[in-house]
Amino acid sequence: MLIITVIMTLVLNVAMSKILLSLIVDSGICDDKPEWFGVKKNQIPDVAKGESQFYSDSHKFDYMGKGKYVIRAALIIFAAALLFGIVNTAMGKGFMNIGIDFSSGTQLTVTSTEKEVTIPDVQAEMEKLGYNEFTYQSSGTYTVYATGKISLDTEELRQ
């Protein structure tokens, strides 16, 4: 579904842009306003005087000449990412240290309507159950989020 959505969005954006631009051009709003399209008045040939179309050299850019700089920058970024991965591995966090969004895991929401919930209380209860690898975040006085990279099934969550 994601691929279909991306393709349909691309097709619709291109088609709608073409339709809207042709409506604007055909309406005459753009007549005598070439600067709206990035064209300078001195770049438009006067056909009545026999001038032919010419192209300005002001928009040339040497893409191939700049390629070596782009490749060097990409290699430096790759080396830095590799170095960070090695440092994370040495610190025991795994190579990429990705969150539960990408690696799976469990996020628990501990909420109370009557009594204040604190991080130390939730952490103590989780450690009693044998779950020591969770991180905690408080949201107000009645909610604490516990996030861990271990996946708990339904039976484990009912404890």
C-alpha positions in Angstrom: 0.0 0.0 0.0 2.9 2.4 0.7 4.3 1.9 -2.7 0.9 2.5 -4.4 0.5 5.6 -2.3 3.9 7.0 -3.2 3.3 6.3 -6.9 -0.2 7.8 -6.9 1.0 10.9 -5.0 3.7 11.4 -7.6 1.4 11.0 -10.5 -1.3 13.2 -9.1 1.3 15.9 -8.1 2.8 16.0 -11.6 -0.6 15.9 -13.3 -2.1 18.6 -11.1 1.0 20.8 -11.5 0.8 20.5 -15.3 -3.0 21.3 -15.3 -2.6 24.3 -12.9 0.3 25.7 -14.8 -1.4 25.4 -18.2 -4.5 27.1 -16.7 -2.4 30.0 -15.4 -0.5 30.3 -18.7 -3.7 30.1 -20.8 -5.5 32.7 -18.7 -3.1 35.4 -19.8 -2.1 36.4 -16.3 1.5 35.6 -17.1 1.7 37.7 -20.3 4.5 40.2 -20.2 5.8 38.7 -16.9 8.8 36.5 -18.0 10.5 37.0 -14.7 7.9 34.8 -13.0 9.5 31.9 -15.0 13.1 32.9 -14.3 13.7 34.6 -17.6 15.2 38.1 -17.9 13.7 40.5 -20.4 17.1 40.9 -22.2 17.2 37.1 -22.8 14.1 37.2 -25.0 14.8 37.5 -28.7 12.9 40.1 -30.8 11.5 38.1 -33.6 10.4 41.3 -35.5 14.1 42.3 -35.8 15.1 38.8 -37.0 16.8 37.8 -33.8 17.0 34.1 -33.1 16.8 32.3 -29.8 20.0 32.3 -27.8 21.1 30.7 -24.6 22.9 32.4 -21.8 26.0 30.9 -20.3 25.1 32.2 -16.8 23.4 29.0 -15.7 26.3 26.6 -16.4 27.4 24.5 -13.5 30.2 22.0 -13.7 28.6 18.9 -12.0 31.3 16.5 -13.0 34.1 18.8 -11.7 32.3 19.0 -8.3 31.9 15.2 -8.2 35.2 14.5 -6.4 34.1 16.9 -3.6 30.8 15.2 -3.3 32.4 11.7 -3.2 34.9 12.9 -0.6 32.1 14.3 1.6 30.1 11.1 1.3 33.1 9.0 2.3 33.7 11.3 5.3 30.1 10.9 6.4 30.3 7.2 6.0 33.5 7.0 8.0 32.0 9.1 10.8 28.9 6.8 10.9 31.1 3.8 11.0 33.1 5.3 13.9 30.0 6.1 15.8 28.8 2.5 15.3 32.1 1.2 16.6 31.9 3.5 19.7 28.3 2.4 20.4 29.3 -1.3 20.2 32.2 -0.7 22.6 29.8 1.0 25.0 27.6 -2.0 24.9 24.6 -0.3 23.2 24.8 -2.2 19.9 26.1 -1.0 16.6 23.4 1.4 15.7 21.6 1.8 19.1 18.2 2.1 17.4 15.0 2.6 19.4 12.0 0.3 19.7 10.5 1.9 16.6 13.0 0.1 14.4 14.1 -2.8 16.6 10.9 -3.9 18.4 10.4 -3.8 22.1 7.7 -2.8 24.6 6.4 0.5 25.8 4.2 0.4 28.9 2.1 3.3 30.1 1.6 3.3 33.9 -1.3 5.5 34.9 -3.2 6.2 38.1 -6.2 8.4 38.6 -6.1 8.5 42.4 -2.4 8.3 43.5 0.7 10.0 42.2 3.0 7.8 40.1 6.7 8.3 40.3 9.6 6.8 38.3 11.3 5.2 41.4 8.0 3.4 42.3 7.5 2.0 38.7 11.1 1.1 38.5 11.0 -0.8 41.8 7.9 -2.7 40.6 9.4 -3.6 37.3 12.6 -4.8 39.0 10.5 -7.0 41.3 9.1 -8.7 38.1 12.7 -9.1 36.8 12.7 -6.4 34.1 15.8 -4.4 34.6 16.4 -3.1 31.1 13.7 -0.5 30.9 14.1 3.3 30.7 11.5 5.6 32.3 10.0 8.9 31.5 7.4 10.8 33.6 4.5 12.6 32.0 2.8 14.7 34.7 2.1 13.4 38.2 -0.1 10.5 37.2 1.7 8.8 34.2 5.0 7.1 33.7 6.2 5.5 30.5 8.5 2.5 30.7 10.3 1.6 27.4 12.4 -1.5 26.8 14.0 -3.2 23.9 12.8 -6.6 25.1 9.5 -7.8 23.6 7.0 -8.9 26.2 4.1 -11.2 25.2 0.6 -11.0 26.6 1.2 -13.4 29.4 4.2 -11.5 30.6 2.3 -8.3 30.5 -0.5 -9.7 32.7 1.9 -10.2 35.6 
